[in-house]
Amino acid sequence: MEVNILKFGAVGDGVTMNTAAIQSAIAEAAAQGGGRVVVPAGRFLTGSIFLEDHIALHLEAVAVLVASENQDDYNDLDAYPQNSTSVREQWQGKHLILAIEKKNVAITGYGTICGNGSVFFEPRRRCKTLNYAWVDGFAKAKNPEAMRPGQMIVFIECSDVIVRDVRLEDSPCWTLFLHGCEYVSVSGLRIKNPIWNANTDGIDIDTCRFVTVSDCIIDTGDDGITVRCSSARLLHAKPVCEQIAINNCVIGTSAVGVRLGVGVGDIRHVAISNITISRASVGFDFMCAYKNRGQINIYDVVVNNVTGENVAFPFRFTQENERFLRGINIANYRVKAYCAALMHADQPGNISDVTIKQVDITQIPQRYYQTLNETAEEERGKAVFDATGVTNLTLENVSLHVPEELKNEWPNLARFDDCTDLVKRNCNF
């Protein structure tokens, strides 16, 4: 069946609070066994909305859902047991659209969901320290005590999920969060957040199985797409994130283009292809731990057919906490960067079975705005391709280019320290 929210008293004037009307429309459709809940033309102000089984929330092309500026209009922090708050990142577990342990649930249409995030952020400011991210500035919560709402759209331990075609903008935190879900299709999204707002990830895939992400355009402040495995708060899912396919996406970010890591468990069987990166601190970040927190194994990952510009690190592999990175294949990647393609194993051999093929890296002038300190120089890498402690590393048709004016910055094109079973074929160093 199809239910229009106007039937339940919704008013699209951008002023009237419509939470109850939208929730009533969802309840009506659910009582009839499910269906489509339509948001028509208009600007509909709302607090938290809970989706039910077999419900598709459909936004018509000129429809806008706008998040309330008042956090009292959002869900309680104990609304569901998997919820969480991050004092360190200054957001709490209040969300605009929630689906908790639901089946056959969707958000569709060519309308817009606006998180009103700018209301909750301070004006942007320059970073005090340099870490190659946030080169255009950085903003945290305007009120650190009240913090700000958390992830804008959350699907928690759901199955058979579709998010298609909608425009998602000005999120106060991560834009779309998939946690412990399976059989998920995300496609055709247009995600636009201020590029200086902290923690405004585009799409976060956490402890999920059987997920496709395709044909999305993401321009945001924090990571474009993340593949994570933080399962501690989940009720049913195992600590594995697997069978993930990401393709045909355009990503611009002040942080990482595609991040794999964070949590405790395994990330495996991931295919990433046909990606364009317009800006990023790291194109592809493979990490066993985040700031020495977590224990992630990452294996069987393929990255293919990528172009990147205005990137600091083309890719970065960091292994620590007794975990491993194994079976990683990067091919057909052309990138303009100003830091190293970096692989660093804390223990030799814990990064292994890596193939880099048809990769072309050209160094460009530094994009950051301040003089590098000693720590930043060390983090940047000692050569354009800088590998330490990698076992069974194969490089084929890899080209590294440094313009004449940058040769003093990069006296070494390639460095392989304590790497074993190293194979180089047709490489131009």
Secondary structure, DSSP 8 states (H G I E B T S, - for coil): -EEEGGGGT---EEEEE-HHHHHHHHHHHHHTT-EEEEE-SEEEEE--EE--TTEEEEE-TTEEEEE-S-GGGS--TTSSTT---BTTTTBBS--SEEEES-EEEEEEES-EEE--GGGGB---B--SS--SS-TT-BB-BSSTTT--B--SEEEES-EEEEEES-EEE--SS-SEEEES-EEEEEES-EEE--TTBTT--SEEEES-EEEEEES-EEEESS-SEEEEE--TT-SS--SEEEEEEEEEEEEEESSEEEEEEEEEEEEEEEEEEEEEEEEEEEEEEEESSBTTB-EEEEEEEEEEEEEEEEEEEEEEEEE-TT--EEEEEEEEEEEEESS-EEEEESSTTSEEEEEEEEEEEEE-----SS---HHHHHHH-SSSEEEESEEEEEEEEEEEE--GGGTTT-S-SEEEES-EEEEEES-B-
